[in-house]
């Protein structure tokens, strides 16, 4: 009789805290101490708070132990934590990753319009980064957004690029869409 293999499972943790280094250190250490591994993580600062999202992998019992420690860590270090079990990301061998860069004068509806455009074209959003800043010469509020998207197999890339650039021109956005390239150090 063979023994069943331990199946890797996943936990997604979202945490807010005032001290980004403490937030990251405490949650990564807790993961390691409970025999779990950090698979991916994103940290960003928003005003006086930092937001950290971690994807953790491990056996079901290791993840259960980690889940049990999170409320105490949140209370002790004054974090706000949410967690949820997750499946592994599905493999999409035919999907094509692209990056859209957008700059414009800030308007509250721009992100909604961008997301609606991609949703209407059945394009999945993988990552979104958006920042605002004051233009040095005019003092007006500007927006920079970077959207990493995944085009479904069979997408006519030149047609979608033309549609996106027409859409951007109609909204007076400075925009570019190009194939995603891995970051090199």
N, C-alpha and C positions, 0 to 999 in steps of 0.2 A: 504494500500500500504506500503510495507516494504522499509526501506532505505538500499541502497547497503552498503556492508561492505567495509571498507577501505582496499585496498590490499597493502600489503607490497611490496615495490620495492627496488632495490639495485643499488648502485653506487660504482664503483671501482675507487679509486684515487691513482695515482702514483706520488710521489713527490721527488725531489732532493733538498738538501740544505746543507750548510756548518755546521750548528749547529743542531745536532740531537735532543736535548731536545726542542729547540724552534720549530723545524719542527713538532715534535709530539704534543707538547702542543697547538700550534696554530690550527692545523687541528682537533684535538680532541675537543677543545673548540668550534670551528666553527660548528662542527657536533652537539654538545650538544645544542648550542644556536639556531640552526635551527630545533630543535626537531627531530633529527636523532640519530641513535644508531650505534656505532662502533661494527661490528659483528666479524671481524678478522683483524689482522694487522701484518705486518712483517717489521722490521727495521734492516738494516745492514749498516755497514760503508765500504766505498770503497775509499781508499786514503783520500783526504781531504773532501769528500762528504759523506753524508748519504742518503740512499734510503729508502723511507717509502711507503709501499703499504697498503691501508686501504680498507676494504669492509664495506660500510655504508648501513644501511637500514632505511626506512622511507616511509611515504606516498609520492605520486607523487609531491605534492606541497611543502612539506618540502625538498625533494631532489632538486627540482627546485630552491628554495631559496638558498640552500647550493651551488648549481652549480653557481648561480649568484654572490656569495661572493668570490669564489675561485680565479678569476683573480686578484681582488684587493689585496687579501692576498698574492698572489704570488709576485706581484709587491712590496708591502710594505715590505715584509720580505725577498725578493730576493730568492724565491724558483722557481723551474721549476715544473709545475704541468700539468698532463694530467688526464683526467677523461672520463669514459664511463659508460653508463647504462648497467646493467647485470641482468640476470635472476638468480633465486635461483639455487644452485647446485642441480643437479638431484640426486635422491636417488638411490643408487646402492646396494641393500641389499645383493646380492650374491657376490659382489666384496670382494677380500681379500687383506688387506694392508700388504705390506712387506717393509723392509728396506734393501738396499744394501750399504755396506761400502766398500770403495776402497781406498787403499794407494799404492803409487808407486813413482818412479822417474818421475818427471814432463816431459810430452811431450804434445805439443799443441793439438794433435788429440785425447787424451784420452776421454774427455767429449763427443765429437762427436761419438766416437766408442761406448761408453756406451749407449748413447741415441739411436743410431741405433740398437744396440742389443735389447733393450726393445721394440722399435718400430716394429722391425721384428717379435717379439713374441706377438704383440698386447697387450702389457702391457702399462698402462697409467702412466705418470709421474705426481705425486702430488706435490712434493717438491724436491728441489735440493740445496745442500749447498756444496760449493767447496772452499778450501783455499790452498794456496801454502806457503811454508816456507823453510828456509835453514836448511839442516840437520846439527846438531851440530858437528858431527865428520868429515864429508866429505866436508861440505859447498855446496853440491849439492842441487838443487831445488827439493823439494818433493811436492806431491799433496795428499790431503785428500779430498775425496768426499763422501757425504751421499745422497743417492737417496731414497725417499719414493715413492713407486710405488703401483699400484693397479692391482692385477691379475684378469682377467675376470673369471666369474663362469665357472667351468669345466676344469680349468687349472690343468694339472698334475704337482703338486708342486715339487715332487721329480725329475721328468724329467727336469723341468725348472731350478731347483737348479743345477743339474748336467751340464746342458747346460751353465749356467752362470759361474760355476767354471771352466769348460773347456775353455770357452771364456777368462776368466781372466788369466788362466795359459798361454794361447797362446800369450797374450799381456804382460806377466810378471807383472801382477797386484796382489797385496795381496788383496783378496776380500772375502766377506762374505755376504750371503743373509739370512735373518731370518724374522719371523713374526714381524709386528709392535706391539709395546707394549706402552700403554699410559705412559706418564711421571708422576712419582709420586714425590711430593715435599719432 
